[in-house]
């Protein structure tokens, strides 16, 4: 056997050194991922970073497994932090398996690129970090690379502010290279405290310490311009905590305590200025102040975010122990949808609150596991010996944890901040266990030659790991990446759309869920541009319907799929199918007004007025949940008018008139929809009264006289009809020719339209 595998110990030593260096280079490249985005991908900012992170992590993990086969000193040493992370991943896995949709929980989608698969990658990332990056110098270099990358991100964000670089997704708010203002602020927030940490360590040159200060200043400006309320509140609270810790702990540092008191005064003045001067900044249109002002006590309870949290809480109460599974908030948002959220016009997939999202995903067990990670970190920071972490380092790290956790109470997280958090967690693990590991590593190094003496087994293990790593990279990422890229091309062009979508679906990747929805949206968009294109693009519609039906077979409890299918059926003329799909959607998401409105309107078009009335009444009841303020009054009034029209069309004019009398002080309200409803019912006496009311408000409107004339004719009053039409001509001579035609029709006794 040795003749075939003449592998000596020094060969494996050389190989392990090469593997270690490759792993370190790959690991040190990860902080550059936030700089990367590809416009050739669907969801270019999120999916591009997600794919790169996954692929790099998988390759590094495979190499790292080879390394620990070769050298025992790279094997993991335990800590409370490690165990809490393992428990969190274990609970998350259990919640996902027992949740409502494991496929969605495991793979997520292109828009988020999270799911259990990403958490497993983050675990692998953490294990590599605590195994290979074991010295203070390596960690400092890693953080320096990350700080430089963050400076580039902030610089690019400022270019967006002055109009040199484009804002692609966040409107007027800065988004940097992360494509989302909240993601940008969370990413920069961590780097602010990271720069403070390195500054406090005092191990760098004067120039580098100036760099840290510049990075902090730059990031503070960009965080403010991003208008991210959670990050700004997180900064305020974390700085307050830092000042309090300094004041309590630094009893022998009088100047430092005075600085802390001064800092409190500054924060107090800033808070006072916010509450007293915010109206002036809001009046000037400062977007950040406008967003912060929405958190004022008299406004915050009407914030859409509060309604979304209430929706999340309803879902938590249904499945309190292990939750719904990761990525399954969509089920909660549909089932317990708050109609006051309809102004947001979104199908929510997150609660925008880390605690609530963890409760929805993993229940109480998941939340406790999540919080235990923070508690383990705090335990090490507070109870380790002073030689492990200085007081200033503890201040910076505790401030970072506070800011990060606080901002997560208001927004989402992304792979950029997730990976940063896990790297800092790994850093604290290594610092806290370094002395113990160093002595054990020396012993392991002397004894490693005793293990794995059989070169054949070691070589076979390395080859197997290499093959498994490449296969994982292909099946987990490459197919989904190629499908994503193909579909992005299909969405950007109207040429070869059908063949491109078919190609994307043929990869059978986790992205098929997103691809099917994008296919349906593309088919609908093409029809909206030109309704006549349905016949020309029948094959595209057929594919969209087929794929969305496949998706409903996989996810039969999601209203969104039936909603989209109903739209496809309606445009293609399959009214019965559209009604059936929308009935299913309403059953699954009874409070979603857009779904119910489509159903009610289609019933009304089909003259099924009884069915339409049921849904328009419910729409008015849902709309009435809005606060009775000027901001929402339009929506309440519109829903009431639709309800009144439905009552009239269903033959319940008396009920409609009583309601209008109560609301408006008159039983007959001269609105176009009301008039048309009475016309449809043939109630021309009431139509006449309504047009006469209109004329009292505007005696110079020739169109009103024409409509009045048509109504007189319907009532058999020919001369009054002719007089009204001639009155219209007197006001608008250009109506002479059509008016004469109408008069001739009236004299001949022929039917004319009521206009």
VOGU-3710 file (C-alpha; in Angstrom, 3 decimals, decimal comma):
1> xxxxxxxxxx> 0,000/0,000/0,000  2,852/2,397/0,817  4,157/1,845/-2,709  0,996/3,436/-4,007  0,732/6,058/-1,242  4,299/6,987/-0,246  2,992/9,830/1,964  5,291/11,000/4,739  4,538/13,202/7,716  6,422/16,172/6,283
11> xxxxxxxxxx> 4,234/15,929/3,144  1,154/16,351/5,278  2,835/19,173/7,227  3,466/21,032/3,983  -0,061/20,347/2,797  -1,546/21,551/6,073  0,483/24,775/5,857  -0,803/25,359/2,319  -4,367/24,620/3,375  -4,107/26,990/6,332
21> xxxxxxxxxx> -2,832/29,809/4,139  -5,571/29,258/1,556  -8,224/29,238/4,278  -6,841/32,457/5,753  -6,774/34,199/2,371  -10,352/33,108/1,688  -11,480/34,120/5,154  -9,846/37,534/4,809  -11,665/38,048/1,495  -15,101/37,718/3,108
31> xxxxxxxxxx> -15,211/41,328/4,434  -15,087/42,463/0,801  -18,418/40,805/-0,056  -20,496/43,903/0,883  -18,750/45,749/-1,961  -20,026/43,281/-4,529  -23,301/43,404/-6,429  -24,258/42,283/-9,898  -26,926/44,031/-11,942  -27,181/40,906/-14,081
41> xxxxxxxxxx> -28,940/39,042/-11,251  -32,447/39,097/-9,892  -32,355/41,035/-6,589  -28,801/42,084/-7,475  -27,708/43,389/-4,068  -28,967/40,498/-1,950  -28,629/37,444/-4,175  -25,136/38,345/-5,408  -23,773/38,693/-1,871  -25,620/35,576/-0,753
51> xxxxxxxxxx> -24,197/33,427/-3,537  -20,632/34,669/-3,013  -20,812/34,167/0,756  -22,182/30,653/0,381  -19,686/29,544/-2,252  -16,641/30,980/-0,480  -17,780/29,549/2,860  -18,391/26,105/1,363  -14,966/25,994/-0,259  -13,280/27,217/2,914
61> xxxxxxxxxx> -15,228/24,730/4,999  -14,100/21,849/2,798  -10,474/22,985/3,033  -10,835/23,480/6,778  -12,159/19,932/7,220  -9,083/18,668/5,382  -6,948/20,801/7,683  -8,418/19,407/10,885  -7,925/15,881/9,537  -4,256/16,717/9,182
71> xxxxxxxxxx> -3,597/18,845/12,263  -5,388/18,324/15,521  -4,506/21,802/16,849  -7,069/23,255/14,439  -9,885/21,301/15,976  -12,527/23,239/17,866  -12,311/24,039/21,554  -15,610/24,553/23,349  -16,997/27,700/24,959  -20,352/28,987/26,142
81> xxxxxxxxxx> -20,548/31,037/22,975  -19,994/28,005/20,755  -22,532/25,938/22,643  -25,192/28,654/22,495  -24,702/28,964/18,728  -24,975/25,185/18,324  -28,125/25,145/20,458  -29,579/27,991/18,388  -28,898/26,141/15,128  -30,342/22,957/16,625
91> xxxxxxxxxx> -33,530/24,677/17,803  -33,828/26,466/14,463  -33,555/23,134/12,645  -36,191/21,568/14,873  -38,515/24,556/14,373  -38,056/24,436/10,616  -38,698/20,684/10,424  -41,855/21,009/12,537  -42,939/24,239/10,841  -45,506/24,800/8,114
101> xxxxxxxxxx> -43,147/24,685/5,105  -39,720/23,102/5,499  -38,701/23,713/1,891  -39,177/27,458/2,289  -37,557/27,366/5,736  -34,471/25,584/4,470  -33,837/27,350/1,159  -35,449/30,783/1,510  -35,590/32,675/-1,808  -33,602/35,049/-4,001
111> xxxxxxxxxx> -34,972/38,151/-2,296  -33,710/37,194/1,178  -31,078/34,470/0,645  -31,436/33,316/4,251  -33,181/30,190/5,472  -31,617/27,376/7,450  -29,052/26,853/4,686  -27,576/30,295/5,336  -27,494/29,752/9,098  -25,578/26,536/8,507
121> xxxxxxxxxx> -23,121/28,531/6,398  -22,800/31,088/9,194  -22,073/28,250/11,620  -19,368/26,957/9,261  -17,987/30,499/8,990  -17,866/30,750/12,794  -16,123/27,373/13,182  -13,470/28,349/10,641  -12,943/31,662/12,419  -12,377/30,216/15,883
131> xxxxxxxxxx> -10,233/27,397/14,525  -7,832/29,180/12,180  -7,831/32,875/13,155  -6,253/32,421/16,556  -3,966/35,399/17,040  -4,700/39,014/17,889  -2,689/40,177/14,884  -4,772/38,114/12,449  -8,016/39,415/13,908  -6,849/43,010/13,769
141> xxxxxxxxxx> -5,898/42,592/10,125  -9,265/41,033/9,399  -11,085/43,934/11,057  -8,898/46,472/9,253  -9,885/44,979/5,902  -13,512/45,173/6,957  -13,124/48,810/8,058  -11,565/49,773/4,717  -14,394/48,013/2,902  -16,955/49,865/5,021
151> xxxxxxxxxx> -15,234/53,171/4,224  -15,636/52,406/0,524  -19,314/51,592/1,083  -19,824/54,902/2,908  -17,952/56,788/0,198  -20,146/55,227/-2,472  -23,197/56,187/-0,407  -22,118/59,831/-0,390  -21,714/59,673/-4,161  -25,360/58,599/-4,236
161> xxxxxxxxxx> -26,242/61,612/-2,100  -24,699/64,071/-4,556  -26,146/62,263/-7,562  -22,991/60,756/-9,065  -23,894/57,155/-8,188  -27,470/55,941/-8,751  -30,019/55,068/-6,082  -31,595/51,874/-7,374  -33,972/50,632/-4,689  -34,395/52,981/-1,702
171> xxxxxxxxxx> -35,899/56,124/-3,224  -34,198/59,125/-1,631  -32,529/57,193/1,199  -28,913/56,126/0,802  -28,375/52,436/0,166  -24,660/52,156/-0,692  -23,686/48,849/-2,229  -26,163/46,965/-0,032  -29,282/48,057/-1,915  -31,268/48,869/1,217
181> xxxxxxxxxx> -31,000/51,789/3,636  -31,619/49,597/6,690  -29,010/47,032/5,622  -26,526/49,863/5,043  -27,118/51,435/8,449  -26,820/48,115/10,316  -23,568/47,320/8,508  -22,064/50,737/9,257  -23,317/50,734/12,843  -21,236/47,658/13,650
191> xxxxxxxxxx> -18,186/49,228/12,014  -18,549/52,401/14,095  -18,021/50,397/17,260  -15,429/48,203/15,609  -13,383/51,339/14,869  -13,880/52,484/18,466  -12,659/49,069/19,684  -9,469/49,229/17,630  -8,919/52,830/18,724  -9,307/51,885/22,402
201> xxxxxxxxxx> -6,807/49,061/22,039  -4,145/51,696/21,365  -1,871/49,328/19,454  -1,711/51,299/16,215  0,174/54,259/14,837  -1,059/57,815/15,191  -2,071/57,826/11,513  -4,154/54,697/11,827  -5,935/56,069/14,883  -6,846/59,118/12,809
211> xxxxxxxxxx> -8,230/56,673/10,261  -10,456/55,108/12,914  -11,784/58,516/13,897  -12,435/59,412/10,269  -14,300/56,150/9,684  -16,523/56,805/12,715  -17,317/60,347/11,516  -18,004/59,204/7,968  -20,253/56,369/9,078  -22,212/58,613/11,469
221> xxxxxxxxxx> -23,000/60,974/8,594  -24,108/58,164/6,290  -26,209/56,473/8,988  -28,037/59,766/9,507  -28,539/60,308/5,780  -29,861/56,753/5,426  -32,808/57,775/7,605  -32,779/54,425/9,407  -34,591/55,001/12,668  -33,512/51,748/14,313
231> xxxxxxxxxx> -29,816/52,465/13,758  -30,102/56,031/15,057  -31,996/54,885/18,154  -29,458/52,080/18,620  -26,631/54,618/18,528  -28,375/56,853/21,049  -29,048/54,024/23,497  -25,616/52,397/23,135  -23,782/55,699/23,637  -25,920/56,336/26,718
241> xxxxxxxxxx> -24,954/52,891/28,040  -21,264/53,521/27,365  -21,364/56,843/29,220  -23,131/55,205/32,151  -20,567/52,388/32,311  -17,712/54,875/32,210  -19,265/56,984/34,957  -19,838/53,952/37,199  -16,610/52,052/36,518  -13,966/54,723/36,099
251> xxxxxxxxxx> -14,004/56,036/39,652  -10,315/56,875/39,575  -10,496/58,667/36,222  -11,991/62,046/37,140  -11,555/63,552/33,693  -13,135/60,524/32,056  -16,121/60,712/34,419  -16,505/64,411/33,681  -16,437/63,594/29,975  -19,204/61,042/30,582
261> xxxxxxxxxx> -21,321/63,651/32,364  -20,710/66,079/29,503  -21,751/63,383/27,064  -25,009/62,866/28,964  -25,676/66,603/28,798  -25,097/66,586/25,037  -27,461/63,638/24,592  -30,062/65,354/26,763  -29,807/68,525/24,699  -30,037/66,500/21,481
271> xxxxxxxxxx> -33,169/64,747/22,725  -34,708/68,056/23,800  -33,893/69,598/20,411  -35,538/66,692/18,664  -38,827/67,105/20,492  -38,858/70,916/20,325  -37,444/71,595/16,860  -38,432/68,509/14,890  -41,429/70,294/13,326  -39,106/72,832/11,710
281> xxxxxxxxxx> -36,919/70,160/10,131  -40,004/68,235/9,047  -41,377/71,388/7,432  -38,123/71,723/5,490  -38,573/68,201/4,165  -35,595/66,601/5,949  -36,388/62,928/5,302  -34,516/61,650/8,369  -36,348/64,015/10,711  -39,648/63,138/9,065
291> xxxxxxxxxx> -38,994/59,463/9,784  -37,832/60,132/13,343  -40,833/62,375/14,001  -43,090/59,404/13,228  -41,830/57,859/16,484  -43,323/60,669/18,575  -45,742/59,337/21,247  -48,781/60,854/19,531  -47,938/59,209/16,195  -46,116/55,968/16,810
301> xxxxxxxxxx> -49,222/53,856/17,481  -50,456/54,657/13,972  -47,197/53,545/12,368  -47,585/50,594/9,936  -44,705/48,876/11,745  -46,843/48,659/14,898  -49,672/47,018/12,950  -47,186/44,526/11,513  -45,929/43,678/14,994  -49,506/43,077/16,131
311> xxxxxxxxxx> -49,923/40,710/13,190  -46,770/38,876/14,242  -48,016/38,597/17,820  -51,233/36,950/16,638  -49,157/34,312/14,836  -46,931/33,790/17,869  -49,948/33,029/20,056  -51,042/30,303/17,627  -47,679/28,471/17,638  -45,853/29,639/20,788
321> xxxxxxxxxx> -43,343/26,851/21,457  -41,448/26,109/18,227  -43,053/28,683/15,955  -43,870/28,489/12,270  -40,372/27,801/10,955  -37,934/30,247/9,415  -39,114/32,143/6,307  -42,747/31,288/7,082  -43,848/34,691/8,311  -45,711/34,958/4,984
331> xxxxxxxxxx> -48,316/32,540/6,374  -48,766/34,648/9,507  -48,952/37,891/7,530  -51,724/36,497/5,335  -53,765/34,777/8,013  -53,607/37,619/10,537  -53,208/40,504/8,140  -54,092/43,880/9,653  -56,149/45,840/7,091  -54,489/49,056/8,233
341> xxxxxxxxxx> -51,365/47,782/6,480  -52,977/48,047/3,066  -51,405/51,451/2,456  -48,047/49,673/2,359  -49,183/47,568/-0,623  -46,918/44,650/0,243  -46,973/40,930/0,931  -44,902/40,930/4,108  -42,340/38,219/4,805  -40,810/39,702/7,972
351> xxxxxxxxxx> -42,052/41,374/11,150  -39,186/43,895/10,950  -38,271/43,139/14,553  -35,609/40,590/15,517  -37,372/39,440/18,681  -40,744/39,001/16,978  -39,169/37,383/13,917  -37,398/34,882/16,145  -40,622/34,202/18,036  -42,550/33,651/14,814
361> xxxxxxxxxx> -39,823/31,447/13,330  -38,794/29,443/16,390  -41,285/30,205/19,115  -40,195/30,726/22,702  -37,520/28,053/22,285  -36,038/29,859/19,292  -36,058/33,249/20,991  -34,376/31,911/24,139  -31,706/30,220/22,001  -31,168/33,471/20,074
371> xxxxxxxxxx> -30,906/35,572/23,239  -28,562/33,039/24,820  -25,894/33,950/22,240  -25,975/37,566/23,414  -25,978/36,493/27,056  -22,952/34,240/26,502  -21,049/37,119/24,896  -22,003/39,471/27,736  -20,934/36,830/30,266  -17,437/36,637/28,753
381> xxxxxxxxxx> -17,131/40,408/28,511  -18,150/40,990/32,116  -16,581/38,062/33,940  -13,304/37,459/32,106  -10,108/38,681/33,715  -8,928/42,236/32,965  -5,935/40,910/31,017  -8,307/39,294/28,494  -10,403/42,419/27,764  -9,545/45,864/29,052
391> xxxxxxxxxx> -12,355/48,022/30,393  -12,305/50,197/27,275  -12,560/47,145/25,018  -15,510/45,933/27,061  -17,175/49,339/26,685  -16,793/49,220/22,903  -18,004/45,620/22,573  -20,954/46,088/24,934  -21,882/49,253/23,040  -21,703/47,325/19,776
401> xxxxxxxxxx> -23,968/44,576/21,112  -26,455/47,129/22,433  -26,554/49,114/19,195  -26,846/46,003/17,033  -29,600/44,441/19,141  -31,538/47,713/19,428  -31,502/48,463/15,720  -32,638/44,892/15,038  -35,813/45,676/16,977  -36,857/47,957/14,124
411> xxxxxxxxxx> -35,585/46,367/10,945  -34,202/43,374/9,072  -30,729/41,901/8,986  -28,620/40,931/5,976  -25,666/38,696/5,259  -23,334/41,704/5,549  -24,231/42,314/9,195  -24,832/38,632/10,023  -21,293/37,711/8,971  -19,874/40,685/10,878
421> xxxxxxxxxx> -21,721/39,670/14,027  -20,490/36,083/13,759  -16,904/37,223/13,148  -17,005/39,445/16,239  -18,541/36,583/18,195  -15,676/34,379/17,018  -13,177/37,056/18,033  -14,601/37,197/21,568  -14,528/33,389/21,735  -10,871/33,286/20,694
431> xxxxxxxxxx> -9,842/36,076/23,079  -11,709/34,443/25,959  -10,222/30,976/25,440  -6,800/31,869/23,989  -4,599/31,083/26,990  -6,187/27,706/27,554  -6,040/26,796/23,876  -2,401/27,868/23,518  -1,172/25,387/26,098  -3,325/22,621/24,651
441> xxxxxxxxxx> -2,216/23,426/21,094  1,435/22,930/22,028  0,631/19,478/23,387  -1,421/18,623/20,302  1,385/19,770/18,023  3,803/17,394/19,694  1,364/14,540/19,496  -0,222/15,057/16,082  2,174/12,568/14,449  0,606/9,794/16,470
451> xxxxxxxxxx> -2,777/10,301/14,826  -3,809/9,332/11,344  -0,580/7,490/10,491  -2,181/5,693/7,648  -1,475/7,865/4,599  -4,020/6,043/2,479  -6,902/6,863/4,822  -5,862/10,481/5,121  -5,474/10,879/1,359  -8,829/9,209/0,774
461> xxxxxxxxxx> -10,464/11,472/3,333  -9,010/14,579/1,697  -10,118/13,514/-1,793  -13,597/12,689/-0,499  -13,909/16,052/1,208  -12,786/17,849/-1,941  -15,377/16,050/-4,052  -18,157/16,607/-1,505  -17,290/20,304/-1,278  -17,440/20,781/-5,049
471> xxxxxxxxxx> -20,711/18,871/-5,322  -22,211/20,947/-2,517  -21,121/24,175/-4,199  -22,735/23,017/-7,449  -26,054/21,727/-6,130  -26,523/24,408/-3,471  -25,435/27,404/-5,523  -24,435/26,992/-9,150  -27,789/25,797/-10,463  -29,671/28,456/-8,525
481> xxxxxxxxxx> -27,191/31,111/-9,679  -27,562/30,158/-13,346  -31,363/30,108/-13,028  -31,292/33,526/-11,369  -29,147/34,993/-14,128  -31,343/33,585/-16,914  -34,546/34,889/-15,323  -33,011/38,346/-14,829  -32,439/38,449/-18,594  -36,018/37,290/-19,230
491> xxxxxxxxxx> -37,403/40,087/-17,063  -35,284/42,754/-18,734  -36,414/41,900/-22,254  -39,571/40,977/-24,127  -37,648/38,797/-26,554  -37,391/35,045/-25,999  -39,142/35,485/-22,655  -40,840/32,103/-22,787  -37,703/30,115/-23,628  -35,663/31,928/-20,983
501> xxxxxxxxxx> -38,178/31,220/-18,234  -38,320/27,578/-19,307  -34,544/27,402/-19,119  -34,541/28,920/-15,650  -37,141/26,449/-14,404  -35,279/23,476/-15,888  -32,460/23,973/-13,381  -34,919/22,813/-10,684  -33,192/24,961/-8,084  -34,493/26,452/-4,853
511> xxxxxxxxxx> -35,147/29,559/-6,929  -38,123/27,977/-8,711  -40,491/29,522/-6,171  -39,299/33,010/-7,085  -39,046/32,200/-10,797  -42,689/31,116/-10,941  -43,864/34,338/-9,343  -41,659/36,432/-11,629  -42,995/34,510/-14,641  -46,573/35,318/-13,623
521> xxxxxxxxxx> -45,732/38,975/-12,970  -44,055/39,234/-16,375  -47,084/37,748/-18,130  -49,394/40,166/-16,307  -47,132/43,141/-17,018  -47,077/42,398/-20,746  -50,877/42,273/-20,757  -51,178/45,573/-18,895  -49,054/47,307/-21,529  -51,311/45,952/-24,269
531> xxxxxxxxxx> -54,327/43,832/-23,264  -54,477/42,389/-26,756  -51,129/40,661/-26,283  -52,731/37,802/-24,358  -53,569/35,889/-27,529  -50,099/36,582/-28,909  -48,472/35,353/-25,714  -50,833/32,502/-24,915  -47,932/30,084/-24,432  -46,370/32,377/-21,820
541> xxxxxxxxxx> -49,707/32,604/-19,987  -50,187/28,850/-20,170  -46,743/28,290/-18,685  -47,391/30,885/-15,961  -50,695/29,251/-15,004  -49,157/25,758/-15,049  -46,199/26,778/-12,887  -48,302/28,742/-10,402  -50,611/25,740/-10,055  -47,515/23,639/-9,356
551> xxxxxxxxxx> -46,567/26,128/-6,682  -50,007/25,943/-5,074  -49,583/22,169/-4,910  -46,374/22,726/-2,932  -47,747/25,631/-0,863  -51,541/25,170/-0,833  -52,063/27,510/2,114  -50,626/30,712/0,632  -53,207/33,216/-0,612  -50,717/35,078/-2,788
561> xxxxxxxxxx> -50,485/32,200/-5,262  -54,268/32,061/-5,729  -54,368/35,832/-6,029  -51,871/35,729/-8,909  -53,665/32,800/-10,543  -56,899/34,767/-10,358  -55,269/37,694/-12,155  -54,006/35,379/-14,899  -57,418/33,765/-15,276  -59,225/37,111/-15,408
571> xxxxxxxxxx> -56,977/38,488/-18,139  -57,290/35,308/-20,163  -61,101/35,506/-19,931  -61,604/32,534/-17,586  -63,989/34,340/-15,263  -65,148/31,237/-13,402  -61,560/30,222/-12,667  -60,717/33,742/-11,524  -63,646/33,748/-9,097  -62,659/30,332/-7,727
581> xxxxxxxxxx> -59,021/31,339/-7,236  -59,944/34,575/-5,506  -62,468/32,848/-3,270  -59,642/30,573/-2,092  -57,372/33,578/-1,583  -60,014/35,380/0,479  -60,529/32,268/2,621  -56,785/32,157/3,380  -56,276/35,915/3,817  -59,691/37,279/4,835
591> xxxxxxxxxx> -58,408/40,723/5,816  -56,407/41,465/2,662  -58,437/44,169/0,972  -56,758/43,947/-2,437  -57,738/40,281/-2,768  -61,314/40,862/-1,621  -61,733/43,971/-3,796  -60,750/42,055/-6,934  -63,253/39,349/-6,084  -66,059/41,808/-5,296
601> xxxxxxxxxx> -65,432/43,825/-8,457  -65,507/40,742/-10,664  -68,762/39,577/-9,101  -70,177/43,011/-9,810  -69,001/42,894/-13,437  -70,789/39,548/-13,791  -73,924/41,117/-12,291  -73,807/38,734/-9,327  -74,783/41,624/-7,093  -75,606/39,583/-4,010
611> xxxxxxxxxx> -72,114/38,076/-3,874  -70,523/41,444/-4,622  -72,470/43,048/-1,754  -71,127/40,512/0,757  -67,544/41,443/-0,050  -68,002/45,204/-0,457  -69,687/45,284/2,946  -66,747/43,413/4,454  -64,323/45,799/2,720  -66,047/48,759/4,344
621> xxxxxxxxxx> -65,853/47,039/7,739  -62,137/46,408/7,232  -61,479/49,954/6,058  -63,306/51,324/9,089  -60,514/49,957/11,261  -58,374/52,849/10,115  -58,051/55,731/12,600  -60,617/58,449/11,875  -58,030/60,960/10,702  -57,617/63,029/7,550
631> xxxxxxxxxx> -54,798/60,716/6,445  -57,140/57,741/6,188  -60,521/59,411/5,581  -60,241/59,076/1,808  -59,937/55,277/2,078  -62,853/55,039/4,496  -65,066/57,234/2,296  -64,155/55,299/-0,846  -65,014/51,981/0,814  -68,321/53,406/2,056
641> xxxxxxxxxx> -69,247/54,627/-1,425  -68,476/51,216/-2,947  -70,608/49,595/-0,272  -73,476/51,983/-1,019  -73,210/51,236/-4,748  -73,265/47,489/-4,018  -76,393/47,935/-1,906  -78,149/49,819/-4,709  -77,165/47,257/-7,342  -78,378/44,445/-5,065
651> xxxxxxxxxx> -81,799/46,111/-4,847  -81,342/47,483/-1,337  -81,630/51,189/-2,180  -83,492/51,905/1,054  -80,591/50,589/3,168  -78,075/52,553/1,091  -80,112/55,755/1,441  -80,432/55,376/5,215  -76,661/54,910/5,512  -75,946/57,908/3,263
661> xxxxxxxxxx> -78,402/60,018/5,247  -76,540/59,121/8,442  -73,106/59,789/6,951  -73,710/62,746/4,626  -76,988/64,229/5,783  -78,661/63,395/2,469  -80,146/60,167/1,152  -79,083/60,896/-2,428  -75,446/61,769/-3,006  -74,608/62,982/-6,501
671> xxxxxxxxxx> -71,471/60,897/-7,135  -70,838/59,271/-10,522  -70,788/55,749/-9,064  -74,078/56,319/-7,221  -75,735/57,742/-10,335  -74,540/54,840/-12,490  -75,849/52,358/-9,933  -79,314/53,894/-10,053  -79,144/53,905/-13,864  -78,319/50,183/-13,797
681> xxxxxxxxxx> -81,365/49,646/-11,569  -83,572/51,793/-13,868  -84,407/54,171/-11,007  -84,552/57,245/-13,251  -86,535/59,392/-10,839  -83,581/59,230/-8,464  -81,146/59,715/-11,342  -83,065/62,857/-12,301  -82,900/64,178/-8,743  -79,149/63,544/-8,623
691> xxxxxxxxxx> -78,474/65,366/-11,919  -80,602/68,271/-10,772  -78,492/68,410/-7,607  -75,366/68,436/-9,723  -76,736/71,333/-11,792  -77,433/73,395/-8,688  -73,738/73,203/-7,877  -72,576/73,969/-11,439  -75,124/75,643/-13,737  -72,515/76,257/-16,440
701> xxxxxxxxxx> -71,604/72,616/-17,100  -72,973/71,520/-20,522  -72,316/67,821/-19,816  -74,736/67,912/-16,904  -77,486/69,289/-19,199  -76,847/66,477/-21,696  -77,096/63,852/-18,948  -80,228/65,553/-17,616  -81,751/65,466/-21,105  -81,068/61,733/-21,456
711> xxxxxxxxxx> -82,703/61,142/-18,082  -85,806/63,161/-19,025  -86,105/61,065/-22,146  -85,922/57,845/-20,117  -88,825/59,178/-18,056  -90,852/59,947/-21,233  -90,456/63,722/-20,935  -89,351/64,402/-24,536  -89,714/68,161/-24,597  -87,775/68,621/-21,369
721> xxxxxxxxxx> -85,131/66,318/-22,792  -84,846/68,480/-25,940  -84,770/71,703/-23,901  -81,939/70,376/-21,731  -79,895/69,313/-24,759  -80,348/72,754/-26,362  -79,281/74,386/-23,100  -76,041/72,372/-23,350  -75,496/73,678/-26,898  -76,004/77,258/-25,719
731> xxxxxxxxxx> -73,224/76,745/-23,184  -70,961/74,833/-25,564  -71,589/75,523/-29,288  -69,246/72,713/-30,330  -71,928/70,282/-29,110  -74,264/71,463/-31,913  -73,798/68,490/-34,249  -74,112/65,637/-31,719  -76,933/67,516/-29,977  -78,978/67,728/-33,178
741> xxxxxxxxxx> -78,438/64,014/-33,705  -79,745/63,279/-30,195  -82,777/65,481/-30,741  -83,604/63,654/-33,978  -83,277/60,321/-32,162  -85,624/61,552/-29,428  -88,187/62,797/-31,930  -87,984/59,440/-33,725  -88,515/57,624/-30,408  -85,286/55,644/-30,635
751> xxxxx> -83,155/54,507/-27,674  -80,320/56,802/-26,548  -77,612/56,312/-23,992  -78,061/57,844/-20,562  -75,063/60,157/-20,244
//
